Protein backbone atom coordinates (compact mmCIF):
# COMPACT_ATOMS: atom_id res chain seq x y z
CA UNK A 1 0.00 0.00 0.00
CA UNK A 2 1.22 3.48 -0.87
CA UNK A 3 1.63 5.75 2.10
CA UNK A 4 2.31 9.43 1.48
CA UNK A 5 1.35 12.00 4.06
CA UNK A 6 1.49 15.70 4.78
CA UNK A 7 4.90 15.51 6.46
CA UNK A 8 6.29 13.87 3.31
CA UNK A 9 5.00 16.77 1.24
CA UNK A 10 6.48 19.18 3.77
CA UNK A 11 9.89 17.55 3.38
CA UNK A 12 9.73 17.90 -0.40
CA UNK A 13 8.63 21.53 -0.02
CA UNK A 14 11.50 22.19 2.37
CA UNK A 15 13.98 20.71 -0.09
CA UNK A 16 12.48 22.91 -2.82
CA UNK A 17 12.86 26.01 -0.63
CA UNK A 18 16.49 25.10 0.05
CA UNK A 19 17.13 24.75 -3.69
CA UNK A 20 15.54 28.11 -4.35
CA UNK A 21 17.72 29.68 -1.65
CA UNK A 22 20.77 28.12 -3.31
CA UNK A 23 19.60 29.53 -6.65
CA UNK A 24 19.34 33.03 -5.19
CA UNK A 25 22.79 32.62 -3.60
CA UNK A 26 24.29 32.00 -7.04
CA UNK A 27 23.71 35.72 -7.82
CA UNK A 28 24.36 35.20 -11.52
CA UNK A 29 23.24 38.76 -12.39
CA UNK A 30 26.18 40.36 -10.60
CA UNK A 31 28.89 38.31 -12.36
CA UNK A 32 30.83 40.31 -14.95
CA UNK A 33 32.81 37.59 -16.75
CA UNK A 34 30.58 36.30 -19.61
CA UNK A 35 31.69 32.66 -19.29
CA UNK A 36 31.24 32.57 -15.53
CA UNK A 37 27.95 34.45 -15.85
CA UNK A 38 26.59 31.91 -18.34
CA UNK A 39 27.67 28.99 -16.15
CA UNK A 40 26.09 30.64 -13.11
CA UNK A 41 22.86 31.29 -15.05
CA UNK A 42 22.71 27.63 -16.09
CA UNK A 43 23.22 26.57 -12.45
CA UNK A 44 20.51 29.03 -11.35
CA UNK A 45 18.07 27.67 -13.94
CA UNK A 46 18.84 24.07 -12.95
CA UNK A 47 18.22 24.78 -9.27
CA UNK A 48 14.93 26.59 -9.98
CA UNK A 49 13.79 23.75 -12.27
CA UNK A 50 14.68 21.14 -9.65
CA UNK A 51 12.74 23.06 -6.99
CA UNK A 52 9.72 23.22 -9.28
CA UNK A 53 10.02 19.49 -10.03
CA UNK A 54 10.11 18.64 -6.31
CA UNK A 55 6.94 20.63 -5.67
CA UNK A 56 5.23 19.02 -8.65
CA UNK A 57 6.28 15.58 -7.42
CA UNK A 58 4.81 16.32 -4.00
CA UNK A 59 1.49 17.32 -5.52
CA UNK A 60 1.36 14.26 -7.75
CA UNK A 61 2.18 11.91 -4.89
CA UNK A 62 -0.54 13.46 -2.73
CA UNK A 63 -3.07 12.97 -5.53
CA UNK A 64 -2.00 9.37 -6.08
CA UNK A 65 -2.22 8.68 -2.35
CA UNK A 66 -5.73 10.14 -2.30
CA UNK A 67 -6.84 7.95 -5.23
CA UNK A 68 -5.32 4.82 -3.69
CA UNK A 69 -6.94 5.59 -0.35
CA UNK A 70 -10.34 5.99 -1.99
CA UNK A 71 -9.87 2.70 -3.88
CA UNK A 72 -8.97 0.90 -0.66
CA UNK A 73 -11.94 2.46 1.11
CA UNK A 74 -14.32 1.43 -1.67
CA UNK A 75 -13.00 -2.15 -1.62
CA UNK A 76 -13.40 -2.26 2.13
CA UNK A 77 -16.98 -1.06 1.77
CA UNK A 78 -17.90 -3.93 -0.57
CA UNK A 79 -19.81 -6.74 1.02
CA UNK A 80 -18.71 -10.10 -0.34
CA UNK A 81 -21.40 -12.46 -1.56
CA UNK A 82 -22.01 -15.31 0.80
mmCIF file as gemmi writes it, N, C-alpha and C atoms, coordinates in Angstrom:
data_model
loop_
_atom_site.group_PDB
_atom_site.id
_atom_site.type_symbol
_atom_site.label_atom_id
_atom_site.label_alt_id
_atom_site.label_comp_id
_atom_site.label_asym_id
_atom_site.label_entity_id
_atom_site.label_seq_id
_atom_site.pdbx_PDB_ins_code
_atom_site.Cartn_x
_atom_site.Cartn_y
_atom_site.Cartn_z
_atom_site.occupancy
_atom_site.B_iso_or_equiv
_atom_site.pdbx_formal_charge
_atom_site.auth_seq_id
_atom_site.auth_asym_id
_atom_site.pdbx_PDB_model_num
ATOM 1 N N . UNK Axp A 1 ? 0.846 -1.179 0 1 0 ? 1 A 1
ATOM 2 C CA . UNK Axp A 1 ? 0 0 0 1 0 ? 1 A 1
ATOM 3 C C . UNK Axp A 1 ? 0.89 1.24 0 1 0 ? 1 A 1
ATOM 4 N N . UNK Axp A 2 ? 0.499 2.228 -0.765 1 0 ? 2 A 1
ATOM 5 C CA . UNK Axp A 2 ? 1.224 3.483 -0.869 1 0 ? 2 A 1
ATOM 6 C C . UNK Axp A 2 ? 0.863 4.381 0.297 1 0 ? 2 A 1
ATOM 7 N N . UNK Axp A 3 ? 1.867 4.845 0.987 1 0 ? 3 A 1
ATOM 8 C CA . UNK Axp A 3 ? 1.626 5.748 2.101 1 0 ? 3 A 1
ATOM 9 C C . UNK Axp A 3 ? 2.404 7.028 1.838 1 0 ? 3 A 1
ATOM 10 N N . UNK Axp A 4 ? 1.698 8.119 1.692 1 0 ? 4 A 1
ATOM 11 C CA . UNK Axp A 4 ? 2.308 9.43 1.484 1 0 ? 4 A 1
ATOM 12 C C . UNK Axp A 4 ? 1.478 10.428 2.268 1 0 ? 4 A 1
ATOM 13 N N . UNK Axp A 5 ? 2.105 11.148 3.151 1 0 ? 5 A 1
ATOM 14 C CA . UNK Axp A 5 ? 1.345 12.002 4.058 1 0 ? 5 A 1
ATOM 15 C C . UNK Axp A 5 ? 1.795 13.451 3.96 1 0 ? 5 A 1
ATOM 16 N N . UNK Axp A 6 ? 1.155 14.284 4.735 1 0 ? 6 A 1
ATOM 17 C CA . UNK Axp A 6 ? 1.487 15.702 4.777 1 0 ? 6 A 1
ATOM 18 C C . UNK Axp A 6 ? 2.936 15.978 5.138 1 0 ? 6 A 1
ATOM 19 N N . UNK Axp A 7 ? 3.492 15.274 6.144 1 0 ? 7 A 1
ATOM 20 C CA . UNK Axp A 7 ? 4.898 15.506 6.458 1 0 ? 7 A 1
ATOM 21 C C . UNK Axp A 7 ? 5.837 15.176 5.292 1 0 ? 7 A 1
ATOM 22 N N . UNK Axp A 8 ? 5.475 14.187 4.487 1 0 ? 8 A 1
ATOM 23 C CA . UNK Axp A 8 ? 6.293 13.865 3.313 1 0 ? 8 A 1
ATOM 24 C C . UNK Axp A 8 ? 6.28 15.034 2.332 1 0 ? 8 A 1
ATOM 25 N N . UNK Axp A 9 ? 5.11 15.613 2.13 1 0 ? 9 A 1
ATOM 26 C CA . UNK Axp A 9 ? 5.003 16.766 1.241 1 0 ? 9 A 1
ATOM 27 C C . UNK Axp A 9 ? 5.79 17.934 1.821 1 0 ? 9 A 1
ATOM 28 N N . UNK Axp A 10 ? 5.737 18.094 3.122 1 0 ? 10 A 1
ATOM 29 C CA . UNK Axp A 10 ? 6.475 19.18 3.77 1 0 ? 10 A 1
ATOM 30 C C . UNK Axp A 10 ? 7.982 19.02 3.563 1 0 ? 10 A 1
ATOM 31 N N . UNK Axp A 11 ? 8.465 17.785 3.616 1 0 ? 11 A 1
ATOM 32 C CA . UNK Axp A 11 ? 9.894 17.554 3.378 1 0 ? 11 A 1
ATOM 33 C C . UNK Axp A 11 ? 10.28 17.907 1.95 1 0 ? 11 A 1
ATOM 34 N N . UNK Axp A 12 ? 9.446 17.537 0.986 1 0 ? 12 A 1
ATOM 35 C CA . UNK Axp A 12 ? 9.727 17.898 -0.4 1 0 ? 12 A 1
ATOM 36 C C . UNK Axp A 12 ? 9.664 19.413 -0.588 1 0 ? 12 A 1
ATOM 37 N N . UNK Axp A 13 ? 8.717 20.065 0.059 1 0 ? 13 A 1
ATOM 38 C CA . UNK Axp A 13 ? 8.629 21.526 -0.022 1 0 ? 13 A 1
ATOM 39 C C . UNK Axp A 13 ? 9.851 22.188 0.61 1 0 ? 13 A 1
ATOM 40 N N . UNK Axp A 14 ? 10.312 21.638 1.719 1 0 ? 14 A 1
ATOM 41 C CA . UNK Axp A 14 ? 11.504 22.192 2.373 1 0 ? 14 A 1
ATOM 42 C C . UNK Axp A 14 ? 12.725 22.049 1.477 1 0 ? 14 A 1
ATOM 43 N N . UNK Axp A 15 ? 12.865 20.906 0.835 1 0 ? 15 A 1
ATOM 44 C CA . UNK Axp A 15 ? 13.978 20.707 -0.088 1 0 ? 15 A 1
ATOM 45 C C . UNK Axp A 15 ? 13.886 21.691 -1.256 1 0 ? 15 A 1
ATOM 46 N N . UNK Axp A 16 ? 12.668 21.945 -1.727 1 0 ? 16 A 1
ATOM 47 C CA . UNK Axp A 16 ? 12.476 22.908 -2.82 1 0 ? 16 A 1
ATOM 48 C C . UNK Axp A 16 ? 12.86 24.314 -2.366 1 0 ? 16 A 1
ATOM 49 N N . UNK Axp A 17 ? 12.489 24.679 -1.144 1 0 ? 17 A 1
ATOM 50 C CA . UNK Axp A 17 ? 12.863 26.007 -0.629 1 0 ? 17 A 1
ATOM 51 C C . UNK Axp A 17 ? 14.376 26.136 -0.496 1 0 ? 17 A 1
ATOM 52 N N . UNK Axp A 18 ? 15.027 25.063 -0.075 1 0 ? 18 A 1
ATOM 53 C CA . UNK Axp A 18 ? 16.49 25.101 0.046 1 0 ? 18 A 1
ATOM 54 C C . UNK Axp A 18 ? 17.141 25.266 -1.322 1 0 ? 18 A 1
ATOM 55 N N . UNK Axp A 19 ? 16.594 24.599 -2.339 1 0 ? 19 A 1
ATOM 56 C CA . UNK Axp A 19 ? 17.13 24.745 -3.686 1 0 ? 19 A 1
ATOM 57 C C . UNK Axp A 19 ? 16.927 26.159 -4.207 1 0 ? 19 A 1
ATOM 58 N N . UNK Axp A 20 ? 15.779 26.74 -3.919 1 0 ? 20 A 1
ATOM 59 C CA . UNK Axp A 20 ? 15.538 28.11 -4.349 1 0 ? 20 A 1
ATOM 60 C C . UNK Axp A 20 ? 16.473 29.087 -3.639 1 0 ? 20 A 1
ATOM 61 N N . UNK Axp A 21 ? 16.767 28.836 -2.37 1 0 ? 21 A 1
ATOM 62 C CA . UNK Axp A 21 ? 17.722 29.68 -1.65 1 0 ? 21 A 1
ATOM 63 C C . UNK Axp A 21 ? 19.112 29.548 -2.265 1 0 ? 21 A 1
ATOM 64 N N . UNK Axp A 22 ? 19.485 28.329 -2.642 1 0 ? 22 A 1
ATOM 65 C CA . UNK Axp A 22 ? 20.771 28.125 -3.313 1 0 ? 22 A 1
ATOM 66 C C . UNK Axp A 22 ? 20.805 28.851 -4.652 1 0 ? 22 A 1
ATOM 67 N N . UNK Axp A 23 ? 19.674 28.854 -5.352 1 0 ? 23 A 1
ATOM 68 C CA . UNK Axp A 23 ? 19.603 29.533 -6.648 1 0 ? 23 A 1
ATOM 69 C C . UNK Axp A 23 ? 19.804 31.035 -6.478 1 0 ? 23 A 1
ATOM 70 N N . UNK Axp A 24 ? 19.183 31.602 -5.449 1 0 ? 24 A 1
ATOM 71 C CA . UNK Axp A 24 ? 19.341 33.032 -5.194 1 0 ? 24 A 1
ATOM 72 C C . UNK Axp A 24 ? 20.784 33.335 -4.792 1 0 ? 24 A 1
ATOM 73 N N . UNK Axp A 25 ? 21.411 32.42 -4.052 1 0 ? 25 A 1
ATOM 74 C CA . UNK Axp A 25 ? 22.79 32.621 -3.599 1 0 ? 25 A 1
ATOM 75 C C . UNK Axp A 25 ? 23.786 32.614 -4.761 1 0 ? 25 A 1
ATOM 76 N N . UNK Axp A 26 ? 23.398 32.018 -5.879 1 0 ? 26 A 1
ATOM 77 C CA . UNK Axp A 26 ? 24.294 31.999 -7.044 1 0 ? 26 A 1
ATOM 78 C C . UNK Axp A 26 ? 24.565 33.424 -7.525 1 0 ? 26 A 1
ATOM 79 N N . UNK Axp A 27 ? 23.582 34.301 -7.446 1 0 ? 27 A 1
ATOM 80 C CA . UNK Axp A 27 ? 23.707 35.717 -7.821 1 0 ? 27 A 1
ATOM 81 C C . UNK Axp A 27 ? 24.353 35.878 -9.197 1 0 ? 27 A 1
ATOM 82 N N . UNK Axp A 28 ? 23.787 35.201 -10.184 1 0 ? 28 A 1
ATOM 83 C CA . UNK Axp A 28 ? 24.362 35.202 -11.521 1 0 ? 28 A 1
ATOM 84 C C . UNK Axp A 28 ? 24.317 36.579 -12.178 1 0 ? 28 A 1
ATOM 85 N N . UNK Axp A 29 ? 23.391 37.443 -11.766 1 0 ? 29 A 1
ATOM 86 C CA . UNK Axp A 29 ? 23.244 38.757 -12.391 1 0 ? 29 A 1
ATOM 87 C C . UNK Axp A 29 ? 24.406 39.691 -12.094 1 0 ? 29 A 1
ATOM 88 N N . UNK Axp A 30 ? 25.099 39.46 -10.985 1 0 ? 30 A 1
ATOM 89 C CA . UNK Axp A 30 ? 26.183 40.355 -10.597 1 0 ? 30 A 1
ATOM 90 C C . UNK Axp A 30 ? 27.551 39.921 -11.124 1 0 ? 30 A 1
ATOM 91 N N . UNK Axp A 31 ? 27.609 38.812 -11.841 1 0 ? 31 A 1
ATOM 92 C CA . UNK Axp A 31 ? 28.89 38.313 -12.362 1 0 ? 31 A 1
ATOM 93 C C . UNK Axp A 31 ? 29.202 39.021 -13.672 1 0 ? 31 A 1
ATOM 94 N N . UNK Axp A 32 ? 30.432 39.528 -13.779 1 0 ? 32 A 1
ATOM 95 C CA . UNK Axp A 32 ? 30.833 40.309 -14.951 1 0 ? 32 A 1
ATOM 96 C C . UNK Axp A 32 ? 31.393 39.443 -16.082 1 0 ? 32 A 1
ATOM 97 N N . UNK Axp A 33 ? 32.181 38.439 -15.736 1 0 ? 33 A 1
ATOM 98 C CA . UNK Axp A 33 ? 32.811 37.592 -16.752 1 0 ? 33 A 1
ATOM 99 C C . UNK Axp A 33 ? 31.726 36.808 -17.504 1 0 ? 33 A 1
ATOM 100 N N . UNK Axp A 34 ? 31.66 36.949 -18.853 1 0 ? 34 A 1
ATOM 101 C CA . UNK Axp A 34 ? 30.583 36.298 -19.613 1 0 ? 34 A 1
ATOM 102 C C . UNK Axp A 34 ? 30.532 34.777 -19.461 1 0 ? 34 A 1
ATOM 103 N N . UNK Axp A 35 ? 31.682 34.12 -19.421 1 0 ? 35 A 1
ATOM 104 C CA . UNK Axp A 35 ? 31.689 32.657 -19.291 1 0 ? 35 A 1
ATOM 105 C C . UNK Axp A 35 ? 31.179 32.232 -17.92 1 0 ? 35 A 1
ATOM 106 N N . UNK Axp A 36 ? 31.676 32.9 -16.883 1 0 ? 36 A 1
ATOM 107 C CA . UNK Axp A 36 ? 31.239 32.57 -15.529 1 0 ? 36 A 1
ATOM 108 C C . UNK Axp A 36 ? 29.765 32.93 -15.334 1 0 ? 36 A 1
ATOM 109 N N . UNK Axp A 37 ? 29.356 34.028 -15.961 1 0 ? 37 A 1
ATOM 110 C CA . UNK Axp A 37 ? 27.954 34.446 -15.853 1 0 ? 37 A 1
ATOM 111 C C . UNK Axp A 37 ? 27.033 33.415 -16.496 1 0 ? 37 A 1
ATOM 112 N N . UNK Axp A 38 ? 27.421 32.91 -17.664 1 0 ? 38 A 1
ATOM 113 C CA . UNK Axp A 38 ? 26.594 31.91 -18.343 1 0 ? 38 A 1
ATOM 114 C C . UNK Axp A 38 ? 26.511 30.627 -17.523 1 0 ? 38 A 1
ATOM 115 N N . UNK Axp A 39 ? 27.66 30.194 -16.978 1 0 ? 39 A 1
ATOM 116 C CA . UNK Axp A 39 ? 27.673 28.989 -16.147 1 0 ? 39 A 1
ATOM 117 C C . UNK Axp A 39 ? 26.81 29.179 -14.898 1 0 ? 39 A 1
ATOM 118 N N . UNK Axp A 40 ? 26.885 30.353 -14.299 1 0 ? 40 A 1
ATOM 119 C CA . UNK Axp A 40 ? 26.086 30.637 -13.108 1 0 ? 40 A 1
ATOM 120 C C . UNK Axp A 40 ? 24.596 30.686 -13.458 1 0 ? 40 A 1
ATOM 121 N N . UNK Axp A 41 ? 24.268 31.24 -14.617 1 0 ? 41 A 1
ATOM 122 C CA . UNK Axp A 41 ? 22.864 31.293 -15.052 1 0 ? 41 A 1
ATOM 123 C C . UNK Axp A 41 ? 22.32 29.884 -15.283 1 0 ? 41 A 1
ATOM 124 N N . UNK Axp A 42 ? 23.133 29.015 -15.881 1 0 ? 42 A 1
ATOM 125 C CA . UNK Axp A 42 ? 22.711 27.632 -16.09 1 0 ? 42 A 1
ATOM 126 C C . UNK Axp A 42 ? 22.484 26.923 -14.752 1 0 ? 42 A 1
ATOM 127 N N . UNK Axp A 43 ? 23.367 27.171 -13.787 1 0 ? 43 A 1
ATOM 128 C CA . UNK Axp A 43 ? 23.215 26.574 -12.452 1 0 ? 43 A 1
ATOM 129 C C . UNK Axp A 43 ? 21.949 27.112 -11.777 1 0 ? 43 A 1
ATOM 130 N N . UNK Axp A 44 ? 21.719 28.407 -11.908 1 0 ? 44 A 1
ATOM 131 C CA . UNK Axp A 44 ? 20.507 29.032 -11.351 1 0 ? 44 A 1
ATOM 132 C C . UNK Axp A 44 ? 19.258 28.392 -11.957 1 0 ? 44 A 1
ATOM 133 N N . UNK Axp A 45 ? 19.231 28.262 -13.264 1 0 ? 45 A 1
ATOM 134 C CA . UNK Axp A 45 ? 18.071 27.665 -13.937 1 0 ? 45 A 1
ATOM 135 C C . UNK Axp A 45 ? 17.857 26.216 -13.516 1 0 ? 45 A 1
ATOM 136 N N . UNK Axp A 46 ? 18.947 25.472 -13.371 1 0 ? 46 A 1
ATOM 137 C CA . UNK Axp A 46 ? 18.838 24.071 -12.951 1 0 ? 46 A 1
ATOM 138 C C . UNK Axp A 46 ? 18.242 23.965 -11.544 1 0 ? 46 A 1
ATOM 139 N N . UNK Axp A 47 ? 18.726 24.812 -10.642 1 0 ? 47 A 1
ATOM 140 C CA . UNK Axp A 47 ? 18.218 24.778 -9.272 1 0 ? 47 A 1
ATOM 141 C C . UNK Axp A 47 ? 16.741 25.172 -9.207 1 0 ? 47 A 1
ATOM 142 N N . UNK Axp A 48 ? 16.345 26.182 -9.959 1 0 ? 48 A 1
ATOM 143 C CA . UNK Axp A 48 ? 14.935 26.591 -9.984 1 0 ? 48 A 1
ATOM 144 C C . UNK Axp A 48 ? 14.055 25.488 -10.583 1 0 ? 48 A 1
ATOM 145 N N . UNK Axp A 49 ? 14.55 24.84 -11.637 1 0 ? 49 A 1
ATOM 146 C CA . UNK Axp A 49 ? 13.791 23.754 -12.274 1 0 ? 49 A 1
ATOM 147 C C . UNK Axp A 49 ? 13.657 22.569 -11.322 1 0 ? 49 A 1
ATOM 148 N N . UNK Axp A 50 ? 14.736 22.246 -10.604 1 0 ? 50 A 1
ATOM 149 C CA . UNK Axp A 50 ? 14.676 21.141 -9.646 1 0 ? 50 A 1
ATOM 150 C C . UNK Axp A 50 ? 13.702 21.44 -8.508 1 0 ? 50 A 1
ATOM 151 N N . UNK Axp A 51 ? 13.679 22.679 -8.038 1 0 ? 51 A 1
ATOM 152 C CA . UNK Axp A 51 ? 12.739 23.062 -6.986 1 0 ? 51 A 1
ATOM 153 C C . UNK Axp A 51 ? 11.305 22.917 -7.482 1 0 ? 51 A 1
ATOM 154 N N . UNK Axp A 52 ? 11.063 23.35 -8.7 1 0 ? 52 A 1
ATOM 155 C CA . UNK Axp A 52 ? 9.72 23.219 -9.283 1 0 ? 52 A 1
ATOM 156 C C . UNK Axp A 52 ? 9.345 21.744 -9.416 1 0 ? 52 A 1
ATOM 157 N N . UNK Axp A 53 ? 10.286 20.916 -9.862 1 0 ? 53 A 1
ATOM 158 C CA . UNK Axp A 53 ? 10.021 19.486 -10.027 1 0 ? 53 A 1
ATOM 159 C C . UNK Axp A 53 ? 9.7 18.816 -8.693 1 0 ? 53 A 1
ATOM 160 N N . UNK Axp A 54 ? 10.396 19.211 -7.629 1 0 ? 54 A 1
ATOM 161 C CA . UNK Axp A 54 ? 10.108 18.638 -6.311 1 0 ? 54 A 1
ATOM 162 C C . UNK Axp A 54 ? 8.696 18.985 -5.855 1 0 ? 54 A 1
ATOM 163 N N . UNK Axp A 55 ? 8.295 20.232 -6.07 1 0 ? 55 A 1
ATOM 164 C CA . UNK Axp A 55 ? 6.941 20.627 -5.665 1 0 ? 55 A 1
ATOM 165 C C . UNK Axp A 55 ? 5.891 19.9 -6.502 1 0 ? 55 A 1
ATOM 166 N N . UNK Axp A 56 ? 6.153 19.745 -7.781 1 0 ? 56 A 1
ATOM 167 C CA . UNK Axp A 56 ? 5.229 19.022 -8.649 1 0 ? 56 A 1
ATOM 168 C C . UNK Axp A 56 ? 5.136 17.561 -8.228 1 0 ? 56 A 1
ATOM 169 N N . UNK Axp A 57 ? 6.266 16.958 -7.896 1 0 ? 57 A 1
ATOM 170 C CA . UNK Axp A 57 ? 6.276 15.579 -7.422 1 0 ? 57 A 1
ATOM 171 C C . UNK Axp A 57 ? 5.446 15.433 -6.152 1 0 ? 57 A 1
ATOM 172 N N . UNK Axp A 58 ? 5.588 16.375 -5.237 1 0 ? 58 A 1
ATOM 173 C CA . UNK Axp A 58 ? 4.814 16.319 -3.996 1 0 ? 58 A 1
ATOM 174 C C . UNK Axp A 58 ? 3.32 16.367 -4.281 1 0 ? 58 A 1
ATOM 175 N N . UNK Axp A 59 ? 2.913 17.237 -5.184 1 0 ? 59 A 1
ATOM 176 C CA . UNK Axp A 59 ? 1.485 17.323 -5.52 1 0 ? 59 A 1
ATOM 177 C C . UNK Axp A 59 ? 0.985 16.038 -6.168 1 0 ? 59 A 1
ATOM 178 N N . UNK Axp A 60 ? 1.769 15.498 -7.075 1 0 ? 60 A 1
ATOM 179 C CA . UNK Axp A 60 ? 1.356 14.26 -7.745 1 0 ? 60 A 1
ATOM 180 C C . UNK Axp A 60 ? 1.255 13.106 -6.768 1 0 ? 60 A 1
ATOM 181 N N . UNK Axp A 61 ? 2.214 12.996 -5.868 1 0 ? 61 A 1
ATOM 182 C CA . UNK Axp A 61 ? 2.177 11.912 -4.892 1 0 ? 61 A 1
ATOM 183 C C . UNK Axp A 61 ? 0.986 12.045 -3.951 1 0 ? 61 A 1
ATOM 184 N N . UNK Axp A 62 ? 0.642 13.275 -3.574 1 0 ? 62 A 1
ATOM 185 C CA . UNK Axp A 62 ? -0.539 13.461 -2.731 1 0 ? 62 A 1
ATOM 186 C C . UNK Axp A 62 ? -1.797 13.026 -3.468 1 0 ? 62 A 1
ATOM 187 N N . UNK Axp A 63 ? -1.893 13.359 -4.75 1 0 ? 63 A 1
ATOM 188 C CA . UNK Axp A 63 ? -3.073 12.969 -5.532 1 0 ? 63 A 1
ATOM 189 C C . UNK Axp A 63 ? -3.151 11.459 -5.69 1 0 ? 63 A 1
ATOM 190 N N . UNK Axp A 64 ? -2.018 10.825 -5.939 1 0 ? 64 A 1
ATOM 191 C CA . UNK Axp A 64 ? -1.996 9.368 -6.077 1 0 ? 64 A 1
ATOM 192 C C . UNK Axp A 64 ? -2.392 8.72 -4.758 1 0 ? 64 A 1
ATOM 193 N N . UNK Axp A 65 ? -1.872 9.233 -3.656 1 0 ? 65 A 1
ATOM 194 C CA . UNK Axp A 65 ? -2.215 8.682 -2.349 1 0 ? 65 A 1
ATOM 195 C C . UNK Axp A 65 ? -3.708 8.818 -2.077 1 0 ? 65 A 1
ATOM 196 N N . UNK Axp A 66 ? -4.29 9.932 -2.502 1 0 ? 66 A 1
ATOM 197 C CA . UNK Axp A 66 ? -5.729 10.137 -2.3 1 0 ? 66 A 1
ATOM 198 C C . UNK Axp A 66 ? -6.536 9.132 -3.12 1 0 ? 66 A 1
ATOM 199 N N . UNK Axp A 67 ? -6.138 8.901 -4.37 1 0 ? 67 A 1
ATOM 200 C CA . UNK Axp A 67 ? -6.841 7.95 -5.227 1 0 ? 67 A 1
ATOM 201 C C . UNK Axp A 67 ? -6.727 6.541 -4.665 1 0 ? 67 A 1
ATOM 202 N N . UNK Axp A 68 ? -5.524 6.161 -4.247 1 0 ? 68 A 1
ATOM 203 C CA . UNK Axp A 68 ? -5.319 4.822 -3.69 1 0 ? 68 A 1
ATOM 204 C C . UNK Axp A 68 ? -6.131 4.661 -2.414 1 0 ? 68 A 1
ATOM 205 N N . UNK Axp A 69 ? -6.165 5.675 -1.589 1 0 ? 69 A 1
ATOM 206 C CA . UNK Axp A 69 ? -6.942 5.593 -0.346 1 0 ? 69 A 1
ATOM 207 C C . UNK Axp A 69 ? -8.431 5.429 -0.645 1 0 ? 69 A 1
ATOM 208 N N . UNK Axp A 70 ? -8.92 6.136 -1.659 1 0 ? 70 A 1
ATOM 209 C CA . UNK Axp A 70 ? -10.341 5.992 -1.992 1 0 ? 70 A 1
ATOM 210 C C . UNK Axp A 70 ? -10.624 4.615 -2.574 1 0 ? 70 A 1
ATOM 211 N N . UNK Axp A 71 ? -9.685 4.051 -3.336 1 0 ? 71 A 1
ATOM 212 C CA . UNK Axp A 71 ? -9.867 2.704 -3.88 1 0 ? 71 A 1
ATOM 213 C C . UNK Axp A 71 ? -9.895 1.674 -2.759 1 0 ? 71 A 1
ATOM 214 N N . UNK Axp A 72 ? -9.009 1.831 -1.797 1 0 ? 72 A 1
ATOM 215 C CA . UNK Axp A 72 ? -8.966 0.903 -0.662 1 0 ? 72 A 1
ATOM 216 C C . UNK Axp A 72 ? -10.243 1.035 0.152 1 0 ? 72 A 1
ATOM 217 N N . UNK Axp A 73 ? -10.712 2.252 0.342 1 0 ? 73 A 1
ATOM 218 C CA . UNK Axp A 73 ? -11.941 2.46 1.113 1 0 ? 73 A 1
ATOM 219 C C . UNK Axp A 73 ? -13.144 1.867 0.385 1 0 ? 73 A 1
ATOM 220 N N . UNK Axp A 74 ? -13.175 1.998 -0.937 1 0 ? 74 A 1
ATOM 221 C CA . UNK Axp A 74 ? -14.321 1.434 -1.668 1 0 ? 74 A 1
ATOM 222 C C . UNK Axp A 74 ? -14.291 -0.084 -1.655 1 0 ? 74 A 1
ATOM 223 N N . UNK Axp A 75 ? -13.091 -0.701 -1.709 1 0 ? 75 A 1
ATOM 224 C CA . UNK Axp A 75 ? -13.004 -2.148 -1.618 1 0 ? 75 A 1
ATOM 225 C C . UNK Axp A 75 ? -13.402 -2.648 -0.231 1 0 ? 75 A 1
ATOM 226 N N . UNK Axp A 76 ? -13.05 -1.862 0.778 1 0 ? 76 A 1
ATOM 227 C CA . UNK Axp A 76 ? -13.397 -2.258 2.134 1 0 ? 76 A 1
ATOM 228 C C . UNK Axp A 76 ? -14.908 -2.154 2.353 1 0 ? 76 A 1
ATOM 229 N N . UNK Axp A 77 ? -15.544 -1.247 1.616 1 0 ? 77 A 1
ATOM 230 C CA . UNK Axp A 77 ? -16.985 -1.062 1.773 1 0 ? 77 A 1
ATOM 231 C C . UNK Axp A 77 ? -17.792 -2.147 1.07 1 0 ? 77 A 1
ATOM 232 N N . UNK Axp A 78 ? -17.187 -2.871 0.141 1 0 ? 78 A 1
ATOM 233 C CA . UNK Axp A 78 ? -17.896 -3.925 -0.569 1 0 ? 78 A 1
ATOM 234 C C . UNK Axp A 78 ? -18.216 -5.085 0.367 1 0 ? 78 A 1
ATOM 235 N N . UNK Axp A 79 ? -19.397 -5.586 0.214 1 0 ? 79 A 1
ATOM 236 C CA . UNK Axp A 79 ? -19.812 -6.743 1.023 1 0 ? 79 A 1
ATOM 237 C C . UNK Axp A 79 ? -19.709 -7.974 0.114 1 0 ? 79 A 1
ATOM 238 N N . UNK Axp A 80 ? -18.867 -8.922 0.497 1 0 ? 80 A 1
ATOM 239 C CA . UNK Axp A 80 ? -18.706 -10.104 -0.339 1 0 ? 80 A 1
ATOM 240 C C . UNK Axp A 80 ? -19.983 -10.952 -0.35 1 0 ? 80 A 1
ATOM 241 N N . UNK Axp A 81 ? -20.235 -11.587 -1.463 1 0 ? 81 A 1
ATOM 242 C CA . UNK Axp A 81 ? -21.401 -12.463 -1.561 1 0 ? 81 A 1
ATOM 243 C C . UNK Axp A 81 ? -21.156 -13.708 -0.73 1 0 ? 81 A 1
ATOM 244 N N . UNK Axp A 82 ? -22.188 -14.134 -0.042 1 0 ? 82 A 1
ATOM 245 C CA . UNK Axp A 82 ? -22.009 -15.312 0.796 1 0 ? 82 A 1
ATOM 246 C C . UNK Axp A 82 ? -22.592 -16.549 0.174 1 0 ? 82 A 1
